Amino acid sequence: MHFEMNENQKMIAQMIRDFGAKEITPFRKQWDDDQEFPIQLFKKMGGLGLMGVFVPEQYGGSGFGYFEYVTAILELAKLDGAIGLSMAAHNSLCTGHILQFGTEEQKQKYLPKLATAEFIGAWGLTEPNTGSDAGNMRTVAKQEGDYWVINGAKNFITHGKSGDVAVVIVRTGEVGDSHGMTAFIIERGTPGFSSGKKEDKLGMRASETAELIFTDCKVHKSQMLGKVGEGFIQAMKVLDGGRISIAALSLGIAEGALEAAIQYSKERQQFNKPISSFQGISFKLADMATKLEAAKLLTFQAADLKNRGKSVNLESAMAKLYASEISVELANEAVQIFGGYGYIKDYPVEKFYRDAKLCTIGEGTSEIQKLVISRAILK
């Protein structure tokens, strides 16, 4: 298999580097320190086509595939993991769910606004007591005529406060029934729909994470995605693609950490020579580069299968598992290579170190990926 960058990927990568040098790099420490979600940045990214990567041109999107998408997330994450995370969540979760399972009317109503970032998207599955165990969710919808009345709460939701529209999976049947959950599109401003606590996080601090709260929230049946009982099945299919997003995010953080470590190792002098000349450092860099390349191959293999409409359940789980774990490892090694300076916020690697850990947790923990992989290979 050959995964050389196509012309679209080269264009996207250069565009993000140019854009990021002006719009991201000068502000990332401030956003991180203040835990500020820079909405206006995402509006600008919408103008560049980065907020509707998969959305067909007929709905105002870029109409690209997974190779371009992985490249875009990777390049953003090299600059700031939090920006890459928010872009990925908007594209693959909220927008992606509507694109895959919405009616033509729903697509026409929401995709043009999401693709341009006129609307920022959120996606709600996780609850305070149900992370991996989504089947036991407690947010419930009950039908009353043409409306569904929703009560409950979702937490750890990207864009939970600032999102203009959310796709939310709620329980409409029995606890534990995989066909007992349904997805709804809910707009900000709907009575009974509000935001709760914004989380104060270790990393990814410029990507907003907050609660969604539903108190007798009435949603018209026209806002349902698919049929009653299809929500969980839809969510699992959305997450298959979403895992490629997190793998790409992991790659960007890992590559950013490696590039910083290589540059520093050439500049830092000890015993009258650059530390890159010492085998203890050069072998670290060799291991880091090899693991990054392996993670890239797994990720682009999954992206290739997704582009061709093949099942990626196994491959996306493998890519997400390996890329996220080596991202943490490479960020850790980069801090070690920087030594004391790696622990200081004036240097970039401490942020890569903090941001990387989320990749092993979000959109299915590493343990859940191993569960998915083991089930697939033991069939």
Steps between C-alpha positions, in 0.01 A plus 500: 500500500620849416376796699690782336323834544267593215472856371203578725690383807805709408277805450320447830824446693658819366180699551482394866868576559460850354171561679627357829814716504277808511184382671597218741864496611509858638194438719518134605669564838239762590214269397657216699564710811153658496320188375348719229303344216582726201170492311608763249795283397257222407289744300814582300572129462147462367590748229796279407279191466643327808169472686319307228774275366268210408191706425420485126536824306124510442462572874782753512776264608841402363397153383833342591580149627686355795854557369438875490323485835785317675750747354296798619467371857866398512620845391268679744605273788869573433413864571250446784339169592194677639424666166543169320268333752220753462525493121485119505204484739304751292570315174481133586246495784227764468533579130593143411197357680259726312681432172478122546152464646305822441208542262545721197305772679725475807813508285385811315408670825817432698795398282554838326513677836726237657732487198567874517512507884199734511393225739747329736403138556490284813430128545369340817532135600697494829324552834633549855449132585531344154819542304588176323174347632274711276222242509420602857444867417249683719405787267148403393261616228126429523260558212213744539313535172727650236768583759754314711565633853861453610631500858855431616856619446805432285854581608849534349336649190726689259340843435243435772462872568580661166343247264208632295363154425551163667435143391399319818441129557235432767318198635157430351478132603624264768831543686774294337310445173720595206178576310363711785676827410416772248691799358357853479627828357446772762564868438631744758210707629256207513305540829629260763843464334788666689869468578653408832850496641796566273781261590843625612732262319859378509547547126310585181401812691398712200245234404188564704360208703173542691172343612175496304188511719144409396204598716166415338659588167242461222640395163282455192503158335641662184827545694549125539791346308385178339243291681417437865754258648777559244701752702755268659567312176547833322734621775723194470532555124579868556767403754665261254585804287561714808778268610688588182466864609659428838774296335573800275493731801747270675727505194509879496591525867763226465652656188506843662678356805751312285580803283552715811724234655712463186549875469585542869741204498698665219515837677558392860871464582645287778866404537572726200281311252129486413307248707378338175852359463455288812360152442267534800319781316540387138358154579201661671437702184536189283240313706268800495522540122439128439192487724359814340541349153324179609212702645471697175476181296225360724309828483523544123408134450178563695444823303547312172243236599256771609542681168417176320188440708642196675449404866759668723384368837823306560741728314380827653521347849857382432599840361342689789650268763854503366516864390364630831733288710812594303391864508521491879831315480656742249385806693649349816831432325504852355468644852785273609722618214430862590593424860412776744388724214245238402320571825475871429203660320728720290585188299247306290540142616328528838178588316536204264548288814178626661294491180603149394339321793147585388555297183516177703166583665270687261271317251567170675785432742798286404339218696181527292709495180659175619152362563393594145819350353486177699133444411580551131795263490325233710186487284 
